[in-house]
Amino acid sequence: MNQTVSHLLQTCKTLQSLKSIHAHLLVCGSIASSDLVLNKIIRLYSRFGATDYARKLFDEITEPNAFLWTSMIHGYVENSQHIEAFSLFRDMRDPYVVPLNFTISSILKALGRLKWLRDGEGMFGLIWKYGFGFDLLVQNSMIDCFMRCGEVDCARRLFDGMEEKDIISWNSMVSGYVSNDRVEVARELFDSMVEKNVVSWTSLICGYVRKGDMVEARNLFEAMPSKDLAAWNVMISGYMDIGDVQAASFLFQAMPTRDTGTRNLMISGYCKVGELERARDYFEQIPCRNVASWTMMIDGYVKSGNLDEARRLFDEMPEKNIITWSTMIGGYAKHGKPSASLELFKSFKKQRLEMDGTFILSIISACSQLGIVDAAESIMSNDVGSRYFSDTRVVNSLIDLYAKCGNIEKASQVFEMADRKDLHCYSTMIAAFANHGLVEKAVHLFEDMQRENIEPDEVIFLGVLSACNHGGLINEGRRYFKQMIEEFKIQPTEKHYACMVDILGRGGFLEDAHEMILSMHVAPTSAVWGAMLAACSIHRNVQMAEIAASELFKIEPENSGNYILLSNIYADARRWRDVARVRAVIREHHVRKNRGSSWIELDSAVHEFVMGDVSHVAADRIYFMLSLLNEDMKLSGYTKDKDRNPISALYPSFLSLTIDIEIDEQLF
């Protein structure tokens, strides 16, 4: 019976066939007849990635021996379930089952990948206790564990003290030095090796590729006595990383054999340098495309902004994983198509795939762009749960979402509840306070952050300067700008300069603002001169306005806002000829104002409008409501810019108003 079952298990090629054999053994009651059979079934389940089935079978064994314990632990390790493996090893010691050398080796592998050196140190005592101190398999695993945890010197002392070394020992040291960025030491060890194999050569080549030294990597590659597919792929990957697609293509053509992974490297490389047609050629040549092939091609189109072609490929894919969905949904969000992103998310929910942090960030980004809090909260509570709230990226995105949607209280609550507050977390919250005019809170939070010994970066300072700008804190703005440069040695960007010009300009220090622009170490951008022009508009300084406007017309001649603002400044100064001259320039250069759009969320549904839009089903009632508001504003004495922009003229562009109003839901 056991021989028949053993033969069946040896020929088992799929998870389904294994389940059938397992079910048959359960029905006939012979599942526990042999530890050898149980061991083979556990190992096969793990090989097929079904460790949950393997564990159920293992838990039903009354007294598993060391081989069964080891099979289950090894299965977890091979499926990258390292914490589960270590936990099971602890359970193994309770009934005092003596581990095998392979058990210890598997646990050391898990600890190395987890970088749990402290637990690894505890293992070393057990290794000597069980008599494995001179076991070659265990010693090699210890070297690997030390190297993965960054303890290079410990690994070297162990290596030098070994009475017996095999090719794995030498290769572990070479690859360990490479992974710890000590390529020159790896080269010395490599040169002293009596026996080398393709792994030895490929490991060192990897080191030079990681270092960016493709000349030395190529020299080693050419000197290899025999090259396997991995060595070819490493070289192609290295050339693609530095953007040398010609060298990569030459090697590809010279390869004796190629697999899908090699072609995927070519696709990825050409997508990276923006040569999508060449990438598509390689994609079309793949006889058996895998999920990575499709996803790389879709990602290439997404990054180039060709979302239509990306979506066509996405829809043609026979099988999609979470990375594919995340790429497409995130692509829509990054390229300003949040509605399409959320629409695709509805289809994703039917797939029953588990989301990861990157995927959730894409969804939050889409909700943030649309300004729809209800939909985001619904997704977080119904589809995500609380398991990702420990992810600082998710927390930061939620803070940003609430802040952009005007709910600064909830943004602050999320910030306070965060387990770990990193630099980005503080930066997001400071920017949120600044944008909501809560200047004191922004400044206090900045001071709190420094007391926590978190060193600010240029983004943090931009948030603080923005807060000073909103609050009219001129002296504080000057102080923080000086602190940024002198104390933290941060070189200001054009955004910092634009903010400072705005602070000084709005405060009436137009000469100081102009001097700052002239002293910039980078060329002033439209944001800098735009801030200057806006300040001139406030203080009605025509001379400075003309200087700023002339620079803006050179940088962005198609921007209608600059012409209109200068025209308004002339109008305020009653210089009607200059007003007419600017308007003539607008007509001459065919400058047009982009049509504005707005949206509102009601009951998790988004209603989007374009300026002058009358296509909404409730358009008549919306315009009627706005006419009532208009009359109410007139009765309240609203006269701002009445001469130039009478309120009646606002009807066609009512959606561009930045007035917070509460509209009766029945209108929709």
C-alpha positions as CSV (number, residue, x, y, z in Angstrom):
1,M,0.0,0.0,0.0
2,N,2.7,2.5,1.1
3,Q,4.8,1.7,-2.1
4,T,1.7,2.4,-4.3
5,V,1.0,5.7,-2.5
6,S,4.6,6.7,-2.6
7,H,4.7,6.1,-6.3
8,L,1.5,8.2,-6.7
9,L,3.0,11.0,-4.7
10,Q,6.2,11.0,-6.8
11,T,4.2,11.4,-10.0
12,C,2.0,14.2,-8.5
13,K,2.4,17.3,-10.5
14,T,-0.5,19.6,-9.4
15,L,-2.1,20.7,-6.2
16,Q,-5.4,19.3,-7.3
17,S,-4.0,15.8,-7.8
18,L,-2.3,16.0,-4.4
19,K,-5.7,16.9,-2.8
20,S,-7.3,13.9,-4.5
21,I,-4.6,11.5,-3.2
22,H,-4.9,13.0,0.3
23,A,-8.7,12.7,0.2
24,H,-8.5,9.1,-0.8
25,L,-6.1,8.3,2.1
26,L,-8.5,10.0,4.5
27,V,-11.5,8.0,3.2
28,C,-9.7,4.6,3.4
29,G,-8.2,5.5,6.8
30,S,-4.6,4.9,5.9
31,I,-3.3,8.5,6.1
32,A,-1.4,7.8,9.3
33,S,0.0,4.5,8.3
34,S,3.5,5.8,7.5
35,D,5.5,8.8,8.6
36,L,7.3,8.7,5.2
37,V,4.0,9.2,3.4
38,L,3.0,12.0,5.8
39,N,6.3,13.6,5.2
40,K,6.0,13.5,1.5
41,I,2.5,15.0,1.5
42,I,3.6,17.9,3.8
43,R,6.5,18.6,1.5
44,L,4.4,18.5,-1.6
45,Y,1.8,20.8,-0.2
46,S,4.5,23.3,0.7
47,R,6.1,22.9,-2.8
48,F,2.7,23.9,-4.3
49,G,2.5,26.9,-2.0
50,A,-0.4,25.4,0.1
51,T,1.3,25.6,3.5
52,D,-2.2,26.0,5.1
53,Y,-3.1,22.5,4.0
54,A,0.3,21.2,5.1
55,R,-0.2,22.7,8.5
56,K,-3.7,21.2,8.9
57,L,-2.3,17.8,8.2
58,F,0.7,18.4,10.5
59,D,-1.6,19.5,13.4
60,E,-3.5,16.2,13.1
61,I,-0.4,14.1,13.7
62,T,-0.3,13.0,17.4
63,E,3.5,12.8,17.9
64,P,5.4,14.1,14.9
65,N,9.0,13.1,14.7
66,A,11.9,15.4,13.9
67,F,11.6,14.8,10.2
68,L,7.9,15.9,10.1
69,W,8.7,19.0,12.2
70,T,11.6,19.8,9.8
71,S,9.4,19.3,6.7
72,M,6.8,21.8,8.0
73,I,9.4,24.3,9.1
74,H,11.3,24.0,5.8
75,G,8.0,24.4,3.9
76,Y,7.3,27.7,5.7
77,V,10.8,29.0,4.9
78,E,10.6,28.1,1.2
79,N,7.3,30.0,1.0
80,S,8.8,33.1,2.8
81,Q,6.7,32.6,5.9
82,H,9.7,33.1,8.1
83,I,7.9,34.2,11.3
84,E,5.6,31.1,11.1
85,A,8.7,28.9,10.7
86,F,10.4,30.4,13.8
87,S,7.2,30.1,15.8
88,L,6.9,26.4,14.9
89,F,10.5,25.8,15.8
90,R,9.7,27.2,19.3
91,D,6.8,24.8,19.5
92,M,9.0,21.9,18.5
93,R,11.2,22.5,21.5
94,D,8.3,22.2,24.0
95,P,8.0,18.4,23.7
96,Y,11.8,18.3,23.5
97,V,12.2,16.9,20.0
98,V,15.8,17.0,19.0
99,P,16.2,19.0,15.8
100,L,18.1,17.8,12.7
101,N,21.0,19.8,11.2
102,F,18.6,20.6,8.3
103,T,16.1,22.0,10.9
104,I,18.7,24.4,12.3
105,S,19.8,25.3,8.8
106,S,16.2,26.2,7.8
107,I,15.7,28.4,10.9
108,L,19.0,30.2,10.3
109,K,17.8,30.9,6.8
110,A,14.6,32.4,8.2
111,L,16.4,34.5,10.8
112,G,18.7,35.8,8.1
113,R,15.9,37.0,5.9
114,L,14.1,38.5,8.9
115,K,17.4,40.1,10.0
116,W,16.6,38.9,13.6
117,L,20.2,38.7,14.7
118,R,19.3,38.7,18.4
119,D,17.3,35.6,18.0
120,G,20.1,34.2,15.8
121,E,22.5,34.6,18.7
122,G,20.2,32.5,20.9
123,M,20.4,29.9,18.1
124,F,24.1,29.6,18.4
125,G,23.9,28.2,21.9
126,L,21.4,25.6,20.7
127,I,23.8,24.7,17.8
128,W,26.5,23.8,20.2
129,K,24.1,22.1,22.6
130,Y,22.9,19.7,19.9
131,G,26.4,19.1,18.6
132,F,26.1,21.0,15.3
133,G,29.0,23.4,15.9
134,F,31.2,21.7,13.3
135,D,28.5,20.6,11.0
136,L,29.3,22.1,7.5
137,L,25.6,22.6,6.5
138,V,24.9,24.5,9.7
139,Q,28.2,26.5,9.5
140,N,27.3,27.6,6.0
141,S,23.9,28.7,7.1
142,M,25.4,30.7,10.0
143,I,27.6,32.5,7.5
144,D,24.6,33.4,5.4
145,C,22.7,34.5,8.5
146,F,25.5,36.8,9.6
147,M,26.0,38.3,6.2
148,R,22.2,39.0,5.8
149,C,22.2,40.7,9.2
150,G,25.2,42.9,8.2
151,E,27.6,41.2,10.6
152,V,30.3,40.8,8.0
153,D,33.2,40.5,10.5
154,C,31.4,37.7,12.5
155,A,30.9,35.8,9.3
156,R,34.6,36.2,8.4
157,R,35.8,34.9,11.8
158,L,33.5,31.9,11.5
159,F,34.7,31.3,7.9
160,D,38.4,31.6,8.8
161,G,37.9,29.2,11.8
162,M,36.2,26.4,9.7
163,E,38.3,23.2,9.5
164,E,36.4,22.2,6.3
165,K,35.1,24.5,3.6
166,D,33.1,23.6,0.5
167,I,32.2,25.7,-2.6
168,I,29.0,26.8,-0.8
169,S,31.1,28.3,2.1
170,W,33.2,30.3,-0.3
171,N,30.2,31.4,-2.4
172,S,28.4,32.5,0.8
173,M,31.3,34.7,1.7
174,V,31.6,36.3,-1.8
175,S,27.9,36.9,-2.2
176,G,27.8,38.2,1.4
177,Y,30.5,40.7,0.8
178,V,28.7,41.8,-2.4
179,S,25.4,42.3,-0.6
180,N,27.1,44.4,2.0
181,D,28.7,46.6,-0.6
182,R,32.3,45.4,-0.1
183,V,33.0,44.3,-3.6
184,E,36.8,44.7,-3.3
185,V,37.0,42.3,-0.4
186,A,34.7,39.9,-2.3
187,R,37.2,40.2,-5.3
188,E,40.2,39.3,-3.0
189,L,38.3,36.2,-1.7
190,F,37.2,35.3,-5.2
191,D,40.8,35.5,-6.6
192,S,42.0,33.2,-3.8
193,M,39.4,30.5,-4.5
194,V,40.9,27.3,-5.8
195,E,37.6,26.1,-7.2
196,K,35.0,28.4,-8.7
197,N,31.6,27.7,-10.2
198,V,29.1,29.8,-12.1
199,V,27.6,31.0,-8.8
200,S,31.0,32.3,-7.7
201,W,31.4,34.2,-11.0
202,T,27.8,35.5,-11.1
203,S,27.9,36.7,-7.5
204,L,31.0,38.8,-8.1
205,I,29.6,40.1,-11.4
206,C,26.5,41.1,-9.5
207,G,28.7,43.2,-7.2
208,Y,30.2,45.2,-10.0
209,V,26.8,45.6,-11.6
210,R,25.4,47.0,-8.3
211,K,28.4,49.3,-8.1
212,G,27.6,50.5,-11.6
213,D,31.1,49.4,-12.9
214,M,29.9,47.6,-16.1
215,V,33.4,47.6,-17.5
216,E,34.8,45.3,-14.8
217,A,31.5,43.3,-14.8
218,R,31.9,42.8,-18.5
219,N,35.6,41.7,-18.1
220,L,34.6,39.1,-15.6
221,F,31.7,38.0,-17.7
222,E,33.9,37.5,-20.8
223,A,36.4,35.5,-18.6
224,M,33.8,33.1,-17.3
225,P,34.7,29.5,-18.5
226,S,31.0,28.7,-18.9
227,K,28.0,31.1,-18.6
228,D,24.5,30.1,-17.4
229,L,21.3,32.0,-18.0
230,A,21.5,33.8,-14.7
231,A,24.9,35.4,-15.6
232,W,23.5,36.6,-19.0
233,N,20.5,38.1,-17.2
234,V,22.6,39.8,-14.6
235,M,24.6,41.5,-17.4
236,I,21.6,42.6,-19.4
237,S,19.9,43.9,-16.2
238,G,23.1,45.9,-15.4
239,Y,23.2,47.5,-18.8
240,M,19.5,48.3,-18.7
241,D,19.9,49.9,-15.2
242,I,22.4,52.4,-16.6
243,G,20.4,53.0,-19.7
244,D,22.8,51.3,-22.1
245,V,20.1,49.6,-24.2
246,Q,22.5,49.0,-27.1
247,A,24.9,46.9,-25.0
248,A,21.9,45.0,-23.5
249,S,20.5,44.4,-26.9
250,F,23.9,43.1,-28.2
251,L,24.1,40.6,-25.4
252,F,20.5,39.5,-25.9
253,Q,21.2,38.7,-29.5
254,A,24.4,36.8,-28.5
255,M,22.6,34.6,-26.0
256,P,22.5,30.9,-26.8
257,T,19.2,30.5,-25.0
258,R,16.6,32.9,-23.6
259,D,13.7,32.6,-21.3
260,T,10.7,34.8,-20.5
261,G,12.6,36.4,-17.7
262,T,15.3,37.6,-20.2
263,R,12.7,39.1,-22.5
264,N,11.1,40.8,-19.5
265,L,14.4,42.4,-18.7
266,M,14.5,43.9,-22.2
267,I,10.9,45.1,-21.9
268,S,11.6,46.7,-18.5
269,G,14.8,48.4,-19.8
270,Y,13.2,49.8,-22.9
271,C,10.2,51.0,-21.0
272,K,12.5,52.7,-18.5
273,V,14.2,54.8,-21.3
274,G,10.9,55.5,-22.9
275,E,11.4,53.4,-26.1
276,L,7.9,51.8,-25.9
277,E,7.9,50.6,-29.5
278,R,11.0,48.5,-28.9
279,A,9.6,47.2,-25.6
280,R,6.4,46.2,-27.4
281,D,8.4,44.3,-30.0
282,Y,10.0,42.2,-27.3
283,F,6.6,41.8,-25.7
284,E,5.0,40.5,-28.9
285,Q,7.9,38.0,-29.4
286,I,7.4,36.2,-26.1
287,P,5.9,32.8,-26.8
288,C,4.5,32.4,-23.3
289,R,4.0,35.7,-21.5
290,N,3.7,35.7,-17.8
291,V,2.0,38.2,-15.5
292,A,5.2,40.2,-15.2
293,S,5.5,40.6,-19.0
294,W,2.0,42.1,-19.2
295,T,2.5,44.3,-16.1
296,M,5.8,45.7,-17.2
297,M,4.3,46.7,-20.5
298,I,1.3,48.2,-18.9
299,D,3.5,50.1,-16.5
300,G,5.6,51.5,-19.4
301,Y,2.5,52.9,-21.1
302,V,1.2,54.3,-17.8
303,K,4.5,56.1,-17.1
304,S,4.5,57.5,-20.6
305,G,0.9,58.8,-20.1
306,N,-0.6,56.5,-22.7
307,L,-3.4,55.3,-20.4
308,D,-5.6,54.2,-23.3
309,E,-3.1,51.6,-24.6
310,A,-2.3,50.6,-21.0
311,R,-6.0,49.9,-20.4
312,R,-6.3,47.9,-23.7
313,L,-3.4,45.6,-22.6
314,F,-4.9,45.4,-19.1
315,D,-8.3,44.3,-20.5
316,E,-6.6,41.7,-22.7
317,M,-4.6,40.1,-19.9
318,P,-5.6,36.5,-19.2
319,E,-4.6,36.7,-15.5
320,K,-4.0,39.7,-13.3
321,N,-2.3,39.9,-9.9
322,I,-2.5,42.7,-7.3
323,I,0.5,44.4,-8.9
324,T,-1.2,44.6,-12.2
325,W,-4.4,46.1,-10.7
326,S,-2.4,48.5,-8.6
327,T,-0.4,49.7,-11.7
328,M,-3.5,50.5,-13.7
329,I,-5.6,52.0,-10.8
330,G,-2.5,53.9,-9.6
331,G,-1.8,55.1,-13.1
332,Y,-5.3,56.7,-13.4
333,A,-4.8,58.4,-10.1
334,K,-1.3,59.7,-10.9
335,H,-2.4,61.1,-14.2
336,G,-5.4,63.1,-12.9
337,K,-8.1,60.6,-13.7
338,P,-9.4,59.7,-10.2
339,S,-12.9,58.9,-11.4
340,A,-11.6,56.2,-13.8
341,S,-9.4,54.9,-10.9
342,L,-12.4,54.4,-8.6
343,E,-14.5,52.9,-11.4
344,L,-11.8,50.3,-12.0
345,F,-11.6,49.7,-8.2
346,K,-15.3,48.5,-8.4
347,S,-14.2,45.8,-10.8
348,F,-11.2,44.9,-8.6
349,K,-13.4,44.2,-5.6
350,K,-15.0,41.3,-7.5
351,Q,-11.6,39.6,-7.9
352,R,-11.3,38.9,-4.1
353,L,-7.6,39.7,-4.2
354,E,-6.0,41.1,-1.0
355,M,-4.8,44.7,-1.3
356,D,-1.3,45.8,-0.3
357,G,-0.1,49.2,0.9
358,T,0.7,50.5,-2.5
359,F,-2.7,49.6,-3.8
360,I,-4.4,51.4,-0.9
361,L,-2.3,54.5,-1.5
362,S,-3.6,54.7,-5.1
363,I,-7.2,54.5,-3.9
364,I,-6.7,57.2,-1.2
365,S,-4.9,59.4,-3.8
366,A,-7.9,59.1,-6.2
367,C,-10.4,60.0,-3.4
368,S,-8.1,62.9,-2.4
369,Q,-8.1,64.3,-5.9
370,L,-11.9,64.1,-6.1
371,G,-12.2,65.4,-2.5
372,I,-14.6,62.6,-1.5
373,V,-14.1,61.6,2.1
374,D,-17.2,59.4,2.4
375,A,-16.0,57.0,-0.4
376,A,-12.5,56.8,1.2
377,E,-13.9,56.1,4.6
378,S,-16.2,53.4,3.2
379,I,-13.2,51.8,1.5
380,M,-11.0,51.9,4.5
381,S,-13.7,50.5,6.8
382,N,-15.3,47.9,4.5
383,D,-12.5,46.8,2.2
384,V,-9.3,47.5,4.1
385,G,-9.8,47.4,7.8
386,S,-7.4,48.6,10.5
387,R,-4.4,46.4,9.6
388,Y,-2.8,49.0,7.4
389,F,-3.1,51.9,9.8
390,S,0.4,51.0,11.2
391,D,1.7,51.8,7.7
392,T,3.0,55.3,7.9
393,R,2.5,55.8,4.2
394,V,-1.2,55.0,4.5
395,V,-1.5,57.2,7.6
396,N,0.1,60.1,5.8
397,S,-2.2,59.7,2.8
398,L,-5.2,59.8,5.1
399,I,-4.0,62.9,6.8
400,D,-3.5,64.5,3.4
401,L,-7.0,63.3,2.2
402,Y,-8.9,64.7,5.2
403,A,-6.9,68.0,5.0
404,K,-7.6,68.5,1.3
405,C,-11.3,67.8,1.9
406,G,-11.4,70.4,4.6
407,N,-11.7,68.2,7.6
408,I,-8.7,69.3,9.6
409,E,-10.0,67.9,12.8
410,K,-10.0,64.3,11.5
411,A,-6.6,64.8,9.9
412,S,-5.3,65.9,13.3
413,Q,-7.0,62.8,14.9
414,V,-5.3,60.5,12.5
415,F,-1.9,62.2,13.2
416,E,-2.3,61.8,16.9
417,M,-3.3,58.1,16.6
418,A,-0.3,57.2,14.4
419,D,1.9,54.6,16.1
420,R,5.1,56.1,14.5
421,K,5.4,59.7,13.4
422,D,8.1,60.0,10.8
423,L,9.4,63.1,8.9
424,H,6.8,62.7,6.2
425,C,4.0,62.4,8.8
426,Y,5.0,65.7,10.4
427,S,5.5,67.3,7.0
428,T,1.9,66.3,5.9
429,M,0.3,67.6,9.1
430,I,2.3,70.9,9.1
431,A,1.3,71.5,5.5
432,A,-2.4,70.7,6.4
433,F,-2.4,73.2,9.2
434,A,-0.7,75.8,7.0
435,N,-3.2,75.4,4.2
436,H,-6.1,75.8,6.7
437,G,-4.7,79.0,8.1
438,L,-3.9,77.4,11.4
439,V,-0.5,79.1,11.6
440,E,0.2,78.7,15.3
441,K,-0.5,75.0,15.2
442,A,1.8,74.6,12.2
443,V,4.6,76.5,13.9
444,H,4.2,74.7,17.2
445,L,4.2,71.3,15.5
446,F,7.4,72.2,13.7
447,E,9.0,73.1,17.0
448,D,7.6,69.8,18.6
449,M,9.2,67.8,15.7
450,Q,12.6,69.4,16.4
451,R,12.3,68.5,20.1
452,E,11.7,64.9,19.0
453,N,15.2,65.2,17.3
454,I,13.7,64.7,13.8
455,E,15.8,66.8,11.5
456,P,13.7,68.9,9.0
457,D,14.1,68.7,5.3
458,E,13.3,71.1,2.5
459,V,9.7,69.9,2.3
460,I,9.1,70.6,6.0
461,F,10.5,74.1,5.7
462,L,8.3,74.8,2.7
463,G,5.3,73.9,4.9
464,V,6.5,76.2,7.7
465,L,7.2,79.1,5.3
466,S,3.7,78.5,3.8
467,A,2.2,78.8,7.3
468,C,4.1,82.1,7.9
469,N,2.8,83.3,4.5
470,H,-0.8,82.5,5.5
471,G,-0.4,84.2,8.8
472,G,1.6,87.2,7.6
473,L,4.5,86.3,9.9
474,I,7.2,88.2,8.0
475,N,9.9,88.1,10.7
476,E,9.3,84.4,11.5
477,G,9.5,83.7,7.7
478,R,12.8,85.4,7.5
479,R,14.1,83.5,10.5
480,Y,13.0,80.1,9.3
481,F,14.5,80.8,5.8
482,K,17.8,81.8,7.4
483,Q,17.7,78.7,9.7
484,M,17.1,76.4,6.8
485,I,20.2,77.7,4.9
486,E,22.6,78.3,7.8
487,E,21.8,75.7,10.4
488,F,20.6,72.8,8.3
489,K,22.6,73.6,5.1
490,I,19.5,73.2,2.9
491,Q,19.8,74.9,-0.4
492,P,16.5,76.7,-1.2
493,T,14.5,75.6,-4.2
494,E,12.4,77.9,-6.4
495,K,9.4,76.9,-4.3
496,H,11.1,78.3,-1.1
497,Y,12.0,81.5,-3.0
498,A,8.4,81.8,-4.3
499,C,7.1,81.5,-0.8
500,M,9.5,84.0,0.6
501,V,8.8,86.5,-2.2
502,D,5.1,86.1,-1.4
503,I,5.7,86.6,2.3
504,L,7.8,89.8,1.7
505,G,5.6,91.0,-1.2
506,R,2.3,90.7,0.6
507,G,3.9,92.4,3.7
508,G,4.7,95.4,1.5
509,F,8.5,94.7,1.3
510,L,8.5,94.7,-2.5
511,E,12.1,96.0,-2.8
512,D,13.3,93.2,-0.5
513,A,11.3,90.6,-2.5
514,H,12.8,91.9,-5.8
515,E,16.4,91.8,-4.3
516,M,15.8,88.2,-3.2
517,I,14.8,87.3,-6.7
518,L,17.9,88.9,-8.2
519,S,20.1,87.0,-5.6
520,M,18.7,83.6,-6.4
521,H,21.2,80.9,-7.2
522,V,18.8,79.3,-9.7
523,A,16.8,81.0,-12.5
524,P,13.6,82.4,-11.2
525,T,10.5,80.4,-12.3
526,S,7.0,81.5,-13.1
527,A,6.0,80.7,-9.5
528,V,8.6,83.3,-8.2
529,W,7.6,86.0,-10.6
530,G,3.9,85.1,-10.2
531,A,4.2,85.7,-6.5
532,M,5.8,89.1,-7.2
533,L,3.1,90.1,-9.6
534,A,0.4,89.1,-7.1
535,A,2.1,91.2,-4.5
536,C,2.3,94.2,-6.9
537,S,-1.5,93.8,-7.5
538,I,-2.2,94.0,-3.7
539,H,0.0,97.1,-3.2
540,R,-0.8,98.6,-6.7
541,N,2.8,99.0,-7.6
542,V,2.7,99.4,-11.4
543,Q,6.4,99.7,-11.9
544,M,7.3,96.4,-10.2
545,A,4.3,94.7,-11.8
546,E,5.6,95.6,-15.3
547,I,9.0,94.0,-14.4
548,A,7.4,90.8,-13.1
549,A,4.9,90.6,-15.9
550,S,7.6,91.0,-18.6
551,E,9.5,88.1,-17.2
552,L,6.3,86.0,-16.9
553,F,5.4,86.7,-20.6
554,K,8.8,85.2,-21.6
555,I,8.5,82.1,-19.4
556,E,4.8,81.2,-20.0
557,P,3.4,83.3,-22.9
558,E,0.2,81.2,-23.0
559,N,-0.8,81.8,-19.4
560,S,-3.9,84.1,-19.6
561,G,-3.8,84.8,-15.8
562,N,-0.7,86.9,-16.1
563,Y,-2.1,89.1,-18.8
564,I,-5.4,89.5,-16.9
565,L,-3.7,90.4,-13.6
566,L,-1.5,93.0,-15.2
567,S,-4.6,94.4,-17.0
568,N,-6.4,94.7,-13.6
569,I,-3.4,96.5,-12.1
570,Y,-3.5,99.0,-14.9
571,A,-7.2,99.4,-14.4
572,D,-6.8,100.1,-10.7
573,A,-4.3,102.8,-11.7
574,R,-6.8,104.2,-14.3
575,R,-4.2,103.6,-17.1
576,W,-6.9,102.6,-19.7
577,R,-4.5,102.8,-22.7
578,D,-2.3,100.2,-21.1
579,V,-5.4,98.1,-20.3
580,A,-6.3,98.2,-24.0
581,R,-2.7,97.4,-25.0
582,V,-2.7,94.2,-22.8
583,R,-6.0,93.1,-24.2
584,A,-4.7,93.6,-27.7
585,V,-1.7,91.4,-26.9
586,I,-4.1,88.7,-25.6
587,R,-6.1,88.8,-28.9
588,E,-2.9,89.0,-31.0
589,H,-1.4,85.9,-29.4
590,H,-4.7,84.0,-29.2
591,V,-4.3,83.5,-25.5
592,R,-7.3,81.6,-24.1
593,K,-8.3,80.8,-20.5
594,N,-8.6,77.1,-19.7
595,R,-12.2,76.0,-18.9
596,G,-12.5,75.4,-15.2
597,S,-14.3,72.4,-13.7
598,S,-15.6,71.5,-10.2
599,W,-17.2,68.6,-8.5
600,I,-19.2,67.8,-5.4
601,E,-19.8,64.6,-3.6
602,L,-23.2,63.6,-2.3
603,D,-24.0,60.2,-0.9
604,S,-20.6,58.9,-2.2
605,A,-21.5,59.9,-5.7
606,V,-19.5,62.5,-7.6
607,H,-21.2,65.2,-9.7
608,E,-18.7,66.9,-12.0
609,F,-19.3,70.2,-13.9
610,V,-17.4,72.2,-16.5
611,M,-17.5,76.0,-16.5
612,G,-20.7,77.1,-18.3
613,D,-22.1,73.6,-18.1
614,V,-25.9,73.2,-18.3
615,S,-26.0,69.5,-19.0
616,H,-26.6,68.4,-15.4
617,V,-30.1,67.0,-14.8
618,A,-30.6,69.5,-12.0
619,A,-29.0,72.5,-13.8
620,D,-32.2,74.7,-13.7
621,R,-32.6,74.3,-10.0
622,I,-28.8,74.8,-9.4
623,Y,-28.9,78.1,-11.3
624,F,-32.0,79.1,-9.5
625,M,-30.4,78.5,-6.1
626,L,-27.3,80.5,-7.2
627,S,-29.5,83.4,-8.4
628,L,-31.0,83.5,-4.9
629,L,-27.5,83.5,-3.4
630,N,-26.6,86.2,-5.7
631,E,-29.5,88.4,-4.6
632,D,-28.7,87.7,-1.0
633,M,-25.1,88.7,-1.6
634,K,-26.2,92.0,-3.2
635,L,-28.5,92.7,-0.2
636,S,-25.6,92.0,2.1
637,G,-23.6,94.7,0.4
638,Y,-21.2,92.6,-1.7
639,T,-19.4,94.9,-4.0
640,K,-15.9,93.4,-4.4
641,D,-14.5,94.1,-7.9
642,K,-18.0,95.2,-8.9
643,D,-16.7,97.5,-11.6
644,R,-14.6,94.9,-13.4
645,N,-16.5,91.7,-12.6
646,P,-20.2,92.4,-12.0
647,I,-21.8,89.5,-10.2
648,S,-24.2,88.8,-13.0
649,A,-21.2,87.9,-15.1
650,L,-20.4,85.1,-12.7
651,Y,-23.5,83.0,-13.7
652,P,-21.8,81.1,-16.6
653,S,-18.8,80.2,-14.4
654,F,-20.6,79.7,-11.1
655,L,-18.6,76.5,-10.4
656,S,-15.4,78.5,-10.2
657,L,-16.5,80.3,-7.1
658,T,-14.6,79.4,-4.0
659,I,-17.4,80.0,-1.6
660,D,-18.2,77.2,0.8
661,I,-22.0,76.7,0.6
662,E,-24.3,74.0,1.7
663,I,-26.6,72.9,-1.1
664,D,-29.9,71.1,-0.3
665,E,-29.4,67.5,-1.3
666,Q,-32.8,67.4,-2.8
667,L,-31.5,69.6,-5.6
668,F,-29.7,66.5,-6.8
